[in-house]
Amino acid sequence: MKFIVHTYGCQMNVRESEAVEALLLAAGHEKAASEAEAELVIVNSCTVRQKAEEKAIGKAGNLIAAKKITGLMGCAVKRLGADVFKKLPKLDFAVGPRAFGLIPQIVAKGAYPALELGDDLVPGGLEAHTEAKGFQAFVTILVGCDNRCSYCIVPDVRGHEYSRPAREIVAEVRALAAHGVKEVCLLGQSVLRYGVRNPAWDATDASSPGGYTEAFPRLLEAVASIPGIERVRFTSAHPRGCTDELVRVYREFPQVCRHLHLPVQSGSDRLLAEMGRRYTRAEYLAAVAKLRALDPEFAVTTDVIVGYPGETEEDFEATRSLMDEAGFDNSFIFKYSPRPGTRSARLPDDVPTAEKERRDQILLADQERRGQARNEKLVGTVRDVLAEGPSKRNANRWSGRDGGNRIVVWDRAADEGPLAPGTRVRVRILEAHPQTLIGERVA
């Protein structure tokens, strides 16, 4: 049967969609070149925000109308449970985020409608990869989240944390390296909590004073030491896990990219406490300072929520000032929307939509200014870049990323042939923009 998978949401969903593709291929199915020729279409859903959920549900509805065998997987399924069939009465099957490994069996049986939430399952299929990979790969090391931030639905739909055994992860990365993968990104909803809920190594991991184990730094070392792996990234991180041991690994292993996505959400201590983030403004800034003391060019990016219930102008200005003090290389701004079942959903959503939009636009403008200033400091430096392919905006230029995850663009020589993705090049930066560096290739 020919199939295709559509993905909405985070990198974890991207990785799980690829795993589903690999499992279906192993079961004898064939990947369709287009949706039109597909007999089976699976939509991988997100429910972190209502709009994301609605997009996935809407897409599934369109596929049902086109008379495709249609499956819905992911976080929206877990949130809705059996009610998913009220929204999509003719849906063939639905699986929660811990049950995607069962999709080949469901398709083989063909007993529709079928629902598998996977509430008690240790996820299966996490190690499955398709053969036709590029030079980059996602590797899931932890699923679920136990942080319980007030606004976040992820713990309810992804369940308790489960850390995969380190030996499985190392074996998976070794196999990827043997297939030409040079860069891996280790994934988890709160990746620095790897090994906290269940031992990830054969022996129990000793806890650090902050309640985090040193299992993740140990894993980072092991992955960075695998021959053929040139870069290691990871996401997403909680600020409390930014330990001295993690900084040591950054210092001693150049393969570990000096970029950390460290969501702050707010610069107001009052709101941080309301959100259940379990750190203060000062503690967050201390974590950033640790990284920048190691390397002033260390790229730190973040997530911020505007319009959280009760956010005053004073709270908002505290966020603005923190963002300037931290000097973020990039920021992703989200307008608050309540998610069913979360603690903050019980609070009045009292910041008007227009005010959320105003604050959103202010922070975006601030980030443009800040990103420009950060990148201008890199003019004249030579960046180590892994090429990704032709620039999307100009086919006469190549594009890639440096270790800080910055987009770097450079002119291709008139007599230059194709540049294989993953080729390491050195680029001298000549021009800076808020989110892009432009330069010339050097020998």
Sequence and secondary structure as in RCSB ss.txt:
>XXXX:A:sequence
MKFIVHTYGCQMNVRESEAVEALLLAAGHEKAASEAEAELVIVNSCTVRQKAEEKAIGKAGNLIAAKKITGLMGC
AVKRLGADVFKKLPKLDFAVGPRAFGLIPQIVAKGAYPALELGDDLVPGGLEAHTEAKGFQAFVTILVGCDNRCS
YCIVPDVRGHEYSRPAREIVAEVRALAAHGVKEVCLLGQSVLRYGVRNPAWDATDASSPGGYTEAFPRLLEAVAS
IPGIERVRFTSAHPRGCTDELVRVYREFPQVCRHLHLPVQSGSDRLLAEMGRRYTRAEYLAAVAKLRALDPEFAV
TTDVIVGYPGETEEDFEATRSLMDEAGFDNSFIFKYSPRPGTRSARLPDDVPTAEKERRDQILLADQERRGQARN
EKLVGTVRDVLAEGPSKRNANRWSGRDGGNRIVVWDRAADEGPLAPGTRVRVRILEAHPQTLIGERVA
>XXXX:A:secstr
 EEEEEE SSHHHHHHHHHHHHHHHHTT EE SSTTT SEEEEEE  SSHHHHHHHHHHHHHHHHTT EEEEEEH
HHHHHGGGHHHHSTT  EEE TT GGGHHHHHHH  SSEEE  TT     TT   SS  SEEEEE EE      T
T  HHHHH S EE  HHHHHHHHHHHHHTT  EEEEE TTGGGTTSSS SSSS   B TTS BSHHHHHHHHHHT
STT  EEEEE   GGG  HHHHHHHHH TTB SEEE   B S HHHHHHHT    HHHHHHHHHHHHHH TT EE
EEEEEES TT  HHHHHHHHHHHHHHT SEEEEEE    TTSGGGGS   S HHHHHHHHHHHHHHHHHHHHHHH
HTTTT EEEEEEEEE SS TTEEEEE TT  EEEEE  TT     TT EEEEEEEEE SSEEEEEEE 
